[in-house]
Amino acid sequence: VLSVQESPYVMMKKNHEMLEGNDRYEGYCVDLATEIAKHCGFKYKLTIVGDGKYGARDADTKIWNGMVGELVYG
């Protein structure tokens, strides 16, 4: 699961350095994803997009950034 870090939806816990994996995060979307995974019986890894952007296409280069870019280009 790919996301941007934005309060109150996805945030790093204050003690995130001492934690691993999905336990490093908190917030509404984190709680929702956890409950959906439990209910549907699947596991997931939460990843924060590197550039912190949702995604926009550069008018000159035609290249996407943010989450959209991560999904398009890998």
N, CA, C, O and CB atoms as a CASP TS submission, in Angstrom:
PFRMAT TS
TARGET T0000
AUTHOR 0000-0000-0000
METHOD Language model
MODEL 1
PARENT N/A
ATOM      1  N   VAL     1       0.854  -1.164   0.000  1.00  0.00           N
ATOM      2  CA  VAL     1       0.000   0.000   0.000  1.00  0.00           C
ATOM      3  C   VAL     1       0.898   1.224   0.000  1.00  0.00           C
ATOM      4  O   VAL     1       1.762   1.372   0.865  1.00  0.00           O
ATOM      5  CB  VAL     1      -0.971  -0.001   1.219  1.00  0.00           C
ATOM      6  N   LEU     2       0.692   2.090  -0.962  1.00  0.00           N
ATOM      7  CA  LEU     2       1.500   3.303  -1.109  1.00  0.00           C
ATOM      8  C   LEU     2       0.704   4.502  -0.623  1.00  0.00           C
ATOM      9  O   LEU     2      -0.485   4.623  -0.919  1.00  0.00           O
ATOM     10  CB  LEU     2       1.944   3.504  -2.583  1.00  0.00           C
ATOM     11  N   SER     3       1.356   5.393   0.123  1.00  0.00           N
ATOM     12  CA  SER     3       0.664   6.564   0.651  1.00  0.00           C
ATOM     13  C   SER     3       1.626   7.737   0.780  1.00  0.00           C
ATOM     14  O   SER     3       2.844   7.582   0.690  1.00  0.00           O
ATOM     15  CB  SER     3       0.025   6.248   2.010  1.00  0.00           C
ATOM     16  N   VAL     4       1.048   8.904   0.991  1.00  0.00           N
ATOM     17  CA  VAL     4       1.829  10.072   1.395  1.00  0.00           C
ATOM     18  C   VAL     4       1.646  10.212   2.901  1.00  0.00           C
ATOM     19  O   VAL     4       0.654   9.747   3.463  1.00  0.00           O
ATOM     20  CB  VAL     4       1.378  11.388   0.621  1.00  0.00           C
ATOM     21  N   GLN     5       2.597  10.848   3.538  1.00  0.00           N
ATOM     22  CA  GLN     5       2.496  11.090   4.966  1.00  0.00           C
ATOM     23  C   GLN     5       1.768  12.411   5.170  1.00  0.00           C
ATOM     24  O   GLN     5       2.293  13.478   4.853  1.00  0.00           O
ATOM     25  CB  GLN     5       3.901  11.107   5.642  1.00  0.00           C
ATOM     26  N   GLU     6       0.554  12.326   5.704  1.00  0.00           N
ATOM     27  CA  GLU     6      -0.248  13.525   5.929  1.00  0.00           C
ATOM     28  C   GLU     6      -1.173  13.301   7.117  1.00  0.00           C
ATOM     29  O   GLU     6      -1.973  12.366   7.134  1.00  0.00           O
ATOM     30  CB  GLU     6      -1.062  13.894   4.665  1.00  0.00           C
ATOM     31  N   SER     7      -1.049  14.167   8.098  1.00  0.00           N
ATOM     32  CA  SER     7      -1.864  14.089   9.304  1.00  0.00           C
ATOM     33  C   SER     7      -3.315  14.462   8.980  1.00  0.00           C
ATOM     34  O   SER     7      -3.535  15.392   8.204  1.00  0.00           O
ATOM     35  CB  SER     7      -1.294  15.018  10.407  1.00  0.00           C
ATOM     36  N   PRO     8      -4.276  13.795   9.525  1.00  0.00           N
ATOM     37  CA  PRO     8      -4.265  12.701  10.497  1.00  0.00           C
ATOM     38  C   PRO     8      -4.369  11.326   9.842  1.00  0.00           C
ATOM     39  O   PRO     8      -4.671  10.342  10.518  1.00  0.00           O
ATOM     40  CB  PRO     8      -5.398  12.877  11.478  1.00  0.00           C
ATOM     41  N   TYR     9      -4.127  11.249   8.560  1.00  0.00           N
ATOM     42  CA  TYR     9      -4.361  10.009   7.811  1.00  0.00           C
ATOM     43  C   TYR     9      -3.234   8.995   7.941  1.00  0.00           C
ATOM     44  O   TYR     9      -3.473   7.838   8.288  1.00  0.00           O
ATOM     45  CB  TYR     9      -4.566  10.328   6.362  1.00  0.00           C
ATOM     46  N   VAL    10      -2.016   9.421   7.667  1.00  0.00           N
ATOM     47  CA  VAL    10      -0.839   8.557   7.795  1.00  0.00           C
ATOM     48  C   VAL    10       0.272   9.393   8.416  1.00  0.00           C
ATOM     49  O   VAL    10       0.691  10.407   7.859  1.00  0.00           O
ATOM     50  CB  VAL    10      -0.397   7.957   6.400  1.00  0.00           C
ATOM     51  N   MET    11       0.746   8.946   9.589  1.00  0.00           N
ATOM     52  CA  MET    11       1.789   9.673  10.308  1.00  0.00           C
ATOM     53  C   MET    11       2.797   8.682  10.875  1.00  0.00           C
ATOM     54  O   MET    11       2.460   7.533  11.160  1.00  0.00           O
ATOM     55  CB  MET    11       1.181  10.542  11.439  1.00  0.00           C
ATOM     56  N   MET    12       4.039   9.140  11.034  1.00  0.00           N
ATOM     57  CA  MET    12       5.051   8.328  11.706  1.00  0.00           C
ATOM     58  C   MET    12       4.810   8.450  13.208  1.00  0.00           C
ATOM     59  O   MET    12       4.568   9.544  13.717  1.00  0.00           O
ATOM     60  CB  MET    12       6.515   8.780  11.318  1.00  0.00           C
ATOM     61  N   LYS    13       4.877   7.325  13.911  1.00  0.00           N
ATOM     62  CA  LYS    13       4.772   7.362  15.366  1.00  0.00           C
ATOM     63  C   LYS    13       6.005   8.050  15.935  1.00  0.00           C
ATOM     64  O   LYS    13       7.066   8.048  15.312  1.00  0.00           O
ATOM     65  CB  LYS    13       4.616   5.931  15.954  1.00  0.00           C
ATOM     66  N   LYS    14       5.864   8.637  17.115  1.00  0.00           N
ATOM     67  CA  LYS    14       6.981   9.345  17.736  1.00  0.00           C
ATOM     68  C   LYS    14       8.182   8.428  17.954  1.00  0.00           C
ATOM     69  O   LYS    14       9.324   8.873  17.839  1.00  0.00           O
ATOM     70  CB  LYS    14       6.545   9.950  19.062  1.00  0.00           C
ATOM     71  N   ASN    15       7.942   7.169  18.264  1.00  0.00           N
ATOM     72  CA  ASN    15       9.020   6.212  18.522  1.00  0.00           C
ATOM     73  C   ASN    15       9.283   5.305  17.319  1.00  0.00           C
ATOM     74  O   ASN    15       9.693   4.157  17.492  1.00  0.00           O
ATOM     75  CB  ASN    15       8.682   5.364  19.742  1.00  0.00           C
ATOM     76  N   HIS    16       9.053   5.804  16.102  1.00  0.00           N
ATOM     77  CA  HIS    16       9.142   4.968  14.900  1.00  0.00           C
ATOM     78  C   HIS    16      10.522   4.356  14.684  1.00  0.00           C
ATOM     79  O   HIS    16      10.637   3.319  14.029  1.00  0.00           O
ATOM     80  CB  HIS    16       8.771   5.780  13.695  1.00  0.00           C
ATOM     81  N   GLU    17      11.581   4.983  15.227  1.00  0.00           N
ATOM     82  CA  GLU    17      12.935   4.433  15.040  1.00  0.00           C
ATOM     83  C   GLU    17      13.076   3.075  15.717  1.00  0.00           C
ATOM     84  O   GLU    17      13.891   2.253  15.299  1.00  0.00           O
ATOM     85  CB  GLU    17      13.992   5.404  15.593  1.00  0.00           C
ATOM     86  N   MET    18      12.285   2.838  16.761  1.00  0.00           N
ATOM     87  CA  MET    18      12.382   1.592  17.518  1.00  0.00           C
ATOM     88  C   MET    18      11.431   0.524  16.991  1.00  0.00           C
ATOM     89  O   MET    18      11.382  -0.581  17.531  1.00  0.00           O
ATOM     90  CB  MET    18      12.097   1.852  18.983  1.00  0.00           C
ATOM     91  N   LEU    19      10.674   0.842  15.941  1.00  0.00           N
ATOM     92  CA  LEU    19       9.673  -0.075  15.407  1.00  0.00           C
ATOM     93  C   LEU    19      10.037  -0.502  13.993  1.00  0.00           C
ATOM     94  O   LEU    19      10.922   0.077  13.363  1.00  0.00           O
ATOM     95  CB  LEU    19       8.284   0.573  15.424  1.00  0.00           C
ATOM     96  N   GLU    20       9.344  -1.520  13.507  1.00  0.00           N
ATOM     97  CA  GLU    20       9.584  -2.029  12.155  1.00  0.00           C
ATOM     98  C   GLU    20       8.269  -2.150  11.396  1.00  0.00           C
ATOM     99  O   GLU    20       7.196  -2.263  11.988  1.00  0.00           O
ATOM    100  CB  GLU    20      10.301  -3.393  12.204  1.00  0.00           C
ATOM    101  N   GLY    21       8.381  -2.123  10.065  1.00  0.00           N
ATOM    102  CA  GLY    21       7.227  -2.370   9.206  1.00  0.00           C
ATOM    103  C   GLY    21       6.074  -1.418   9.448  1.00  0.00           C
ATOM    104  O   GLY    21       6.271  -0.233   9.719  1.00  0.00           O
ATOM    105  N   ASN    22       4.872  -1.950   9.347  1.00  0.00           N
ATOM    106  CA  ASN    22       3.664  -1.140   9.494  1.00  0.00           C
ATOM    107  C   ASN    22       3.490  -0.573  10.899  1.00  0.00           C
ATOM    108  O   ASN    22       2.744   0.387  11.085  1.00  0.00           O
ATOM    109  CB  ASN    22       2.456  -1.961   9.135  1.00  0.00           C
ATOM    110  N   ASP    23       4.166  -1.149  11.886  1.00  0.00           N
ATOM    111  CA  ASP    23       4.055  -0.665  13.262  1.00  0.00           C
ATOM    112  C   ASP    23       4.622   0.744  13.428  1.00  0.00           C
ATOM    113  O   ASP    23       4.366   1.390  14.444  1.00  0.00           O
ATOM    114  CB  ASP    23       4.770  -1.617  14.205  1.00  0.00           C
ATOM    115  N   ARG    24       5.381   1.229  12.455  1.00  0.00           N
ATOM    116  CA  ARG    24       5.971   2.573  12.527  1.00  0.00           C
ATOM    117  C   ARG    24       4.957   3.680  12.271  1.00  0.00           C
ATOM    118  O   ARG    24       5.242   4.849  12.530  1.00  0.00           O
ATOM    119  CB  ARG    24       7.101   2.692  11.530  1.00  0.00           C
ATOM    120  N   TYR    25       3.777   3.327  11.767  1.00  0.00           N
ATOM    121  CA  TYR    25       2.806   4.325  11.324  1.00  0.00           C
ATOM    122  C   TYR    25       1.534   4.303  12.160  1.00  0.00           C
ATOM    123  O   TYR    25       1.185   3.289  12.765  1.00  0.00           O
ATOM    124  CB  TYR    25       2.462   4.101   9.868  1.00  0.00           C
ATOM    125  N   GLU    26       0.847   5.447  12.180  1.00  0.00           N
ATOM    126  CA  GLU    26      -0.452   5.564  12.830  1.00  0.00           C
ATOM    127  C   GLU    26      -1.298   6.543  12.040  1.00  0.00           C
ATOM    128  O   GLU    26      -0.792   7.299  11.212  1.00  0.00           O
ATOM    129  CB  GLU    26      -0.307   6.020  14.310  1.00  0.00           C
ATOM    130  N   GLY    27      -2.596   6.517  12.310  1.00  0.00           N
ATOM    131  CA  GLY    27      -3.502   7.442  11.642  1.00  0.00           C
ATOM    132  C   GLY    27      -4.740   6.730  11.123  1.00  0.00           C
ATOM    133  O   GLY    27      -4.831   5.503  11.155  1.00  0.00           O
ATOM    134  N   TYR    28      -5.686   7.523  10.646  1.00  0.00           N
ATOM    135  CA  TYR    28      -6.969   7.001  10.191  1.00  0.00           C
ATOM    136  C   TYR    28      -6.808   5.957   9.083  1.00  0.00           C
ATOM    137  O   TYR    28      -7.383   4.872   9.173  1.00  0.00           O
ATOM    138  CB  TYR    28      -7.845   8.140   9.701  1.00  0.00           C
ATOM    139  N   CYS    29      -6.045   6.266   8.058  1.00  0.00           N
ATOM    140  CA  CYS    29      -5.887   5.326   6.934  1.00  0.00           C
ATOM    141  C   CYS    29      -5.121   4.081   7.352  1.00  0.00           C
ATOM    142  O   CYS    29      -5.379   2.991   6.841  1.00  0.00           O
ATOM    143  CB  CYS    29      -5.167   6.006   5.766  1.00  0.00           C
ATOM    144  N   VAL    30      -4.184   4.236   8.277  1.00  0.00           N
ATOM    145  CA  VAL    30      -3.439   3.087   8.790  1.00  0.00           C
ATOM    146  C   VAL    30      -4.397   2.151   9.522  1.00  0.00           C
ATOM    147  O   VAL    30      -4.378   0.940   9.306  1.00  0.00           O
ATOM    148  CB  VAL    30      -2.286   3.544   9.733  1.00  0.00           C
ATOM    149  N   ASP    31      -5.232   2.719  10.388  1.00  0.00           N
ATOM    150  CA  ASP    31      -6.214   1.907  11.121  1.00  0.00           C
ATOM    151  C   ASP    31      -7.199   1.237  10.170  1.00  0.00           C
ATOM    152  O   ASP    31      -7.542   0.069  10.350  1.00  0.00           O
ATOM    153  CB  ASP    31      -6.976   2.774  12.133  1.00  0.00           C
ATOM    154  N   LEU    32      -7.652   1.969   9.166  1.00  0.00           N
ATOM    155  CA  LEU    32      -8.598   1.425   8.194  1.00  0.00           C
ATOM    156  C   LEU    32      -7.978   0.266   7.412  1.00  0.00           C
ATOM    157  O   LEU    32      -8.610  -0.777   7.242  1.00  0.00           O
ATOM    158  CB  LEU    32      -9.063   2.525   7.230  1.00  0.00           C
ATOM    159  N   ALA    33      -6.750   0.446   6.937  1.00  0.00           N
ATOM    160  CA  ALA    33      -6.068  -0.620   6.190  1.00  0.00           C
ATOM    161  C   ALA    33      -5.863  -1.853   7.059  1.00  0.00           C
ATOM    162  O   ALA    33      -6.016  -2.979   6.586  1.00  0.00           O
ATOM    163  CB  ALA    33      -4.715  -0.123   5.657  1.00  0.00           C
ATOM    164  N   THR    34      -5.519  -1.651   8.322  1.00  0.00           N
ATOM    165  CA  THR    34      -5.323  -2.770   9.246  1.00  0.00           C
ATOM    166  C   THR    34      -6.612  -3.562   9.425  1.00  0.00           C
ATOM    167  O   THR    34      -6.595  -4.792   9.387  1.00  0.00           O
ATOM    168  CB  THR    34      -4.824  -2.263  10.605  1.00  0.00           C
ATOM    169  N   GLU    35      -7.720  -2.870   9.618  1.00  0.00           N
ATOM    170  CA  GLU    35      -9.005  -3.547   9.819  1.00  0.00           C
ATOM    171  C   GLU    35      -9.484  -4.254   8.549  1.00  0.00           C
ATOM    172  O   GLU    35     -10.025  -5.357   8.625  1.00  0.00           O
ATOM    173  CB  GLU    35     -10.059  -2.543  10.279  1.00  0.00           C
ATOM    174  N   ILE    36      -9.294  -3.637   7.401  1.00  0.00           N
ATOM    175  CA  ILE    36      -9.681  -4.283   6.139  1.00  0.00           C
ATOM    176  C   ILE    36      -8.852  -5.541   5.923  1.00  0.00           C
ATOM    177  O   ILE    36      -9.383  -6.573   5.513  1.00  0.00           O
ATOM    178  CB  ILE    36      -9.505  -3.311   4.943  1.00  0.00           C
ATOM    179  N   ALA    37      -7.552  -5.462   6.197  1.00  0.00           N
ATOM    180  CA  ALA    37      -6.674  -6.625   6.034  1.00  0.00           C
ATOM    181  C   ALA    37      -7.099  -7.761   6.961  1.00  0.00           C
ATOM    182  O   ALA    37      -7.119  -8.921   6.550  1.00  0.00           O
ATOM    183  CB  ALA    37      -5.210  -6.238   6.309  1.00  0.00           C
ATOM    184  N   LYS    38      -7.437  -7.437   8.202  1.00  0.00           N
ATOM    185  CA  LYS    38      -7.909  -8.462   9.141  1.00  0.00           C
ATOM    186  C   LYS    38      -9.201  -9.101   8.640  1.00  0.00           C
ATOM    187  O   LYS    38      -9.337 -10.324   8.626  1.00  0.00           O
ATOM    188  CB  LYS    38      -8.127  -7.853  10.542  1.00  0.00           C
ATOM    189  N   HIS    39     -10.136  -8.267   8.232  1.00  0.00           N
ATOM    190  CA  HIS    39     -11.455  -8.743   7.789  1.00  0.00           C
ATOM    191  C   HIS    39     -11.357  -9.607   6.528  1.00  0.00           C
ATOM    192  O   HIS    39     -12.040 -10.624   6.412  1.00  0.00           O
ATOM    193  CB  HIS    39     -12.383  -7.552   7.528  1.00  0.00           C
ATOM    194  N   CYS    40     -10.509  -9.197   5.595  1.00  0.00           N
ATOM    195  CA  CYS    40     -10.402  -9.902   4.308  1.00  0.00           C
ATOM    196  C   CYS    40      -9.312 -10.967   4.298  1.00  0.00           C
ATOM    197  O   CYS    40      -9.227 -11.757   3.358  1.00  0.00           O
ATOM    198  CB  CYS    40     -10.136  -8.909   3.200  1.00  0.00           C
ATOM    199  N   GLY    41      -8.484 -10.995   5.327  1.00  0.00           N
ATOM    200  CA  GLY    41      -7.474 -12.037   5.446  1.00  0.00           C
ATOM    201  C   GLY    41      -6.273 -11.879   4.536  1.00  0.00           C
ATOM    202  O   GLY    41      -5.834 -12.853   3.925  1.00  0.00           O
ATOM    203  N   PHE    42      -5.733 -10.678   4.431  1.00  0.00           N
ATOM    204  CA  PHE    42      -4.510 -10.491   3.647  1.00  0.00           C
ATOM    205  C   PHE    42      -3.503  -9.665   4.435  1.00  0.00           C
ATOM    206  O   PHE    42      -3.855  -8.987   5.400  1.00  0.00           O
ATOM    207  CB  PHE    42      -4.823  -9.811   2.297  1.00  0.00           C
ATOM    208  N   LYS    43      -2.252  -9.730   4.011  1.00  0.00           N
ATOM    209  CA  LYS    43      -1.178  -8.952   4.622  1.00  0.00           C
ATOM    210  C   LYS    43      -0.730  -7.893   3.631  1.00  0.00           C
ATOM    211  O   LYS    43      -0.854  -8.075   2.419  1.00  0.00           O
ATOM    212  CB  LYS    43       0.018  -9.862   5.046  1.00  0.00           C
ATOM    213  N   TYR    44      -0.215  -6.800   4.140  1.00  0.00           N
ATOM    214  CA  TYR    44       0.252  -5.720   3.275  1.00  0.00           C
ATOM    215  C   TYR    44       1.435  -5.023   3.923  1.00  0.00           C
ATOM    216  O   TYR    44       1.666  -5.149   5.126  1.00  0.00           O
ATOM    217  CB  TYR    44      -0.882  -4.711   2.987  1.00  0.00           C
ATOM    218  N   LYS    45       2.170  -4.295   3.120  1.00  0.00           N
ATOM    219  CA  LYS    45       3.274  -3.470   3.601  1.00  0.00           C
ATOM    220  C   LYS    45       2.956  -2.028   3.232  1.00  0.00           C
ATOM    221  O   LYS    45       2.733  -1.715   2.062  1.00  0.00           O
ATOM    222  CB  LYS    45       4.653  -3.929   2.993  1.00  0.00           C
ATOM    223  N   LEU    46       2.935  -1.160   4.223  1.00  0.00           N
ATOM    224  CA  LEU    46       2.696   0.259   3.992  1.00  0.00           C
ATOM    225  C   LEU    46       4.011   0.922   3.605  1.00  0.00           C
ATOM    226  O   LEU    46       5.021   0.765   4.291  1.00  0.00           O
ATOM    227  CB  LEU    46       2.081   0.936   5.250  1.00  0.00           C
ATOM    228  N   THR    47       3.993   1.661   2.506  1.00  0.00           N
ATOM    229  CA  THR    47       5.170   2.371   2.012  1.00  0.00           C
ATOM    230  C   THR    47       4.808   3.833   1.808  1.00  0.00           C
ATOM    231  O   THR    47       3.749   4.154   1.268  1.00  0.00           O
ATOM    232  CB  THR    47       5.698   1.741   0.688  1.00  0.00           C
ATOM    233  N   ILE    48       5.698   4.714   2.246  1.00  0.00           N
ATOM    234  CA  ILE    48       5.502   6.152   2.065  1.00  0.00           C
ATOM    235  C   ILE    48       6.241   6.570   0.802  1.00  0.00           C
ATOM    236  O   ILE    48       7.409   6.225   0.621  1.00  0.00           O
ATOM    237  CB  ILE    48       6.006   6.966   3.312  1.00  0.00           C
ATOM    238  N   VAL    49       5.568   7.308  -0.068  1.00  0.00           N
ATOM    239  CA  VAL    49       6.162   7.742  -1.330  1.00  0.00           C
ATOM    240  C   VAL    49       7.364   8.647  -1.040  1.00  0.00           C
ATOM    241  O   VAL    49       7.310   9.507  -0.161  1.00  0.00           O
ATOM    242  CB  VAL    49       5.110   8.484  -2.214  1.00  0.00           C
ATOM    243  N   GLY    50       8.436   8.442  -1.784  1.00  0.00           N
ATOM    244  CA  GLY    50       9.697   9.129  -1.536  1.00  0.00           C
ATOM    245  C   GLY    50       9.646  10.637  -1.622  1.00  0.00           C
ATOM    246  O   GLY    50      10.263  11.319  -0.804  1.00  0.00           O
ATOM    247  N   ASP    51       8.927  11.177  -2.592  1.00  0.00           N
ATOM    248  CA  ASP    51       8.922  12.636  -2.766  1.00  0.00           C
ATOM    249  C   ASP    51       7.782  13.327  -2.024  1.00  0.00           C
ATOM    250  O   ASP    51       7.667  14.551  -2.072  1.00  0.00           O
ATOM    251  CB  ASP    51       8.835  12.974  -4.234  1.00  0.00           C
ATOM    252  N   GLY    52       6.935  12.554  -1.336  1.00  0.00           N
ATOM    253  CA  GLY    52       5.871  13.134  -0.525  1.00  0.00           C
ATOM    254  C   GLY    52       4.726  13.761  -1.302  1.00  0.00           C
ATOM    255  O   GLY    52       3.934  14.512  -0.734  1.00  0.00           O
ATOM    256  N   LYS    53       4.626  13.465  -2.593  1.00  0.00           N
ATOM    257  CA  LYS    53       3.596  14.086  -3.429  1.00  0.00           C
ATOM    258  C   LYS    53       2.544  13.060  -3.849  1.00  0.00           C
ATOM    259  O   LYS    53       2.815  11.863  -3.936  1.00  0.00           O
ATOM    260  CB  LYS    53       4.231  14.733  -4.674  1.00  0.00           C
ATOM    261  N   TYR    54       1.344  13.564  -4.104  1.00  0.00           N
ATOM    262  CA  TYR    54       0.273  12.691  -4.590  1.00  0.00           C
ATOM    263  C   TYR    54       0.518  12.282  -6.037  1.00  0.00           C
ATOM    264  O   TYR    54       0.330  11.120  -6.397  1.00  0.00           O
ATOM    265  CB  TYR    54      -1.088  13.388  -4.464  1.00  0.00           C
ATOM    266  N   GLY    55       0.930  13.219  -6.851  1.00  0.00           N
ATOM    267  CA  GLY    55       1.239  12.920  -8.240  1.00  0.00           C
ATOM    268  C   GLY    55       0.714  13.966  -9.191  1.00  0.00           C
ATOM    269  O   GLY    55      -0.460  14.332  -9.158  1.00  0.00           O
ATOM    270  N   ALA    56       1.601  14.438 -10.034  1.00  0.00           N
ATOM    271  CA  ALA    56       1.245  15.403 -11.077  1.00  0.00           C
ATOM    272  C   ALA    56       2.137  15.134 -12.281  1.00  0.00           C
ATOM    273  O   ALA    56       3.265  14.660 -12.141  1.00  0.00           O
ATOM    274  CB  ALA    56       1.402  16.887 -10.572  1.00  0.00           C
ATOM    275  N   ARG    57       1.624  15.437 -13.444  1.00  0.00           N
ATOM    276  CA  ARG    57       2.372  15.209 -14.685  1.00  0.00           C
ATOM    277  C   ARG    57       3.040  16.514 -15.098  1.00  0.00           C
ATOM    278  O   ARG    57       2.382  17.543 -15.248  1.00  0.00           O
ATOM    279  CB  ARG    57       1.436  14.678 -15.824  1.00  0.00           C
ATOM    280  N   ASP    58       4.347  16.457 -15.277  1.00  0.00           N
ATOM    281  CA  ASP    58       5.096  17.630 -15.714  1.00  0.00           C
ATOM    282  C   ASP    58       4.706  17.949 -17.151  1.00  0.00           C
ATOM    283  O   ASP    58       4.773  17.084 -18.024  1.00  0.00           O
ATOM    284  CB  ASP    58       6.633  17.398 -15.592  1.00  0.00           C
ATOM    285  N   ALA    59       4.302  19.186 -17.395  1.00  0.00           N
ATOM    286  CA  ALA    59       3.818  19.587 -18.722  1.00  0.00           C
ATOM    287  C   ALA    59       4.905  19.500 -19.786  1.00  0.00           C
ATOM    288  O   ALA    59       4.610  19.217 -20.948  1.00  0.00           O
ATOM    289  CB  ALA    59       3.271  21.002 -18.671  1.00  0.00           C
ATOM    290  N   ASP    60       6.157  19.739 -19.405  1.00  0.00           N
ATOM    291  CA  ASP    60       7.254  19.710 -20.376  1.00  0.00           C
ATOM    292  C   ASP    60       7.778  18.303 -20.631  1.00  0.00           C
ATOM    293  O   ASP    60       7.907  17.880 -21.779  1.00  0.00           O
ATOM    294  CB  ASP    60       8.385  20.589 -19.900  1.00  0.00           C
ATOM    295  N   THR    61       8.078  17.583 -19.557  1.00  0.00           N
ATOM    296  CA  THR    61       8.687  16.260 -19.708  1.00  0.00           C
ATOM    297  C   THR    61       7.670  15.142 -19.865  1.00  0.00           C
ATOM    298  O   THR    61       8.011  14.039 -20.293  1.00  0.00           O
ATOM    299  CB  THR    61       9.560  15.967 -18.529  1.00  0.00           C
ATOM    300  N   LYS    62       6.406  15.433 -19.513  1.00  0.00           N
ATOM    301  CA  LYS    62       5.323  14.432 -19.560  1.00  0.00           C
ATOM    302  C   LYS    62       5.547  13.291 -18.564  1.00  0.00           C
ATOM    303  O   LYS    62       4.981  12.210 -18.724  1.00  0.00           O
ATOM    304  CB  LYS    62       5.199  13.857 -20.976  1.00  0.00           C
ATOM    305  N   ILE    63       6.366  13.525 -17.541  1.00  0.00           N
ATOM    306  CA  ILE    63       6.681  12.509 -16.538  1.00  0.00           C
ATOM    307  C   ILE    63       5.874  12.779 -15.270  1.00  0.00           C
ATOM    308  O   ILE    63       5.749  13.919 -14.824  1.00  0.00           O
ATOM    309  CB  ILE    63       8.206  12.490 -16.226  1.00  0.00           C
ATOM    310  N   TRP    64       5.333  11.705 -14.703  1.00  0.00           N
ATOM    311  CA  TRP    64       4.563  11.794 -13.468  1.00  0.00           C
ATOM    312  C   TRP    64       5.493  11.730 -12.266  1.00  0.00           C
ATOM    313  O   TRP    64       6.526  11.062 -12.308  1.00  0.00           O
ATOM    314  CB  TRP    64       3.513  10.671 -13.398  1.00  0.00           C
ATOM    315  N   ASN    65       5.122  12.430 -11.185  1.00  0.00           N
ATOM    316  CA  ASN    65       5.849  12.325  -9.931  1.00  0.00           C
ATOM    317  C   ASN    65       4.921  11.740  -8.868  1.00  0.00           C
ATOM    318  O   ASN    65       3.806  11.327  -9.184  1.00  0.00           O
ATOM    319  CB  ASN    65       6.400  13.711  -9.488  1.00  0.00           C
ATOM    320  N   GLY    66       5.362  11.700  -7.633  1.00  0.00           N
ATOM    321  CA  GLY    66       4.527  11.274  -6.513  1.00  0.00           C
ATOM    322  C   GLY    66       4.045   9.837  -6.586  1.00  0.00           C
ATOM    323  O   GLY    66       4.682   8.977  -7.194  1.00  0.00           O
ATOM    324  N   MET    67       2.897   9.594  -5.947  1.00  0.00           N
ATOM    325  CA  MET    67       2.336   8.240  -5.919  1.00  0.00           C
ATOM    326  C   MET    67       1.983   7.752  -7.310  1.00  0.00           C
ATOM    327  O   MET    67       2.176   6.579  -7.627  1.00  0.00           O
ATOM    328  CB  MET    67       1.103   8.196  -5.032  1.00  0.00           C
ATOM    329  N   VAL    68       1.469   8.639  -8.136  1.00  0.00           N
ATOM    330  CA  VAL    68       1.123   8.238  -9.506  1.00  0.00           C
ATOM    331  C   VAL    68       2.380   7.785 -10.241  1.00  0.00           C
ATOM    332  O   VAL    68       2.365   6.760 -10.922  1.00  0.00           O
ATOM    333  CB  VAL    68       0.436   9.408 -10.273  1.00  0.00           C
ATOM    334  N   GLY    69       3.461   8.537 -10.108  1.00  0.00           N
ATOM    335  CA  GLY    69       4.727   8.159 -10.732  1.00  0.00           C
ATOM    336  C   GLY    69       5.242   6.820 -10.232  1.00  0.00           C
ATOM    337  O   GLY    69       5.741   6.011 -11.014  1.00  0.00           O
ATOM    338  N   GLU    70       5.122   6.582  -8.917  1.00  0.00           N
ATOM    339  CA  GLU    70       5.550   5.295  -8.352  1.00  0.00           C
ATOM    340  C   GLU    70       4.757   4.148  -8.973  1.00  0.00           C
ATOM    341  O   GLU    70       5.316   3.096  -9.281  1.00  0.00           O
ATOM    342  CB  GLU    70       5.378   5.291  -6.815  1.00  0.00           C
ATOM    343  N   LEU    71       3.458   4.356  -9.153  1.00  0.00           N
ATOM    344  CA  LEU    71       2.623   3.303  -9.729  1.00  0.00           C
ATOM    345  C   LEU    71       2.892   3.112 -11.220  1.00  0.00           C
ATOM    346  O   LEU    71       2.904   1.983 -11.711  1.00  0.00           O
ATOM    347  CB  LEU    71       1.153   3.624  -9.509  1.00  0.00           C
ATOM    348  N   VAL    72       3.107   4.212 -11.935  1.00  0.00           N
ATOM    349  CA  VAL    72       3.336   4.133 -13.382  1.00  0.00           C
ATOM    350  C   VAL    72       4.712   3.555 -13.699  1.00  0.00           C
ATOM    351  O   VAL    72       4.844   2.693 -14.568  1.00  0.00           O
ATOM    352  CB  VAL    72       3.195   5.518 -14.017  1.00  0.00           C
ATOM    353  N   TYR    73       5.741   4.038 -12.987  1.00  0.00           N
ATOM    354  CA  TYR    73       7.123   3.685 -13.338  1.00  0.00           C
ATOM    355  C   TYR    73       7.754   2.650 -12.416  1.00  0.00           C
ATOM    356  O   TYR    73       8.814   2.107 -12.727  1.00  0.00           O
ATOM    357  CB  TYR    73       7.969   4.915 -13.332  1.00  0.00           C
ATOM    358  N   GLY    74       7.116   2.374 -11.294  1.00  0.00           N
ATOM    359  CA  GLY    74       7.647   1.368 -10.375  1.00  0.00           C
ATOM    360  C   GLY    74       8.651   1.833  -9.408  1.00  0.00           C
ATOM    361  O   GLY    74       9.144   1.044  -8.602  1.00  0.00           O
TER
END
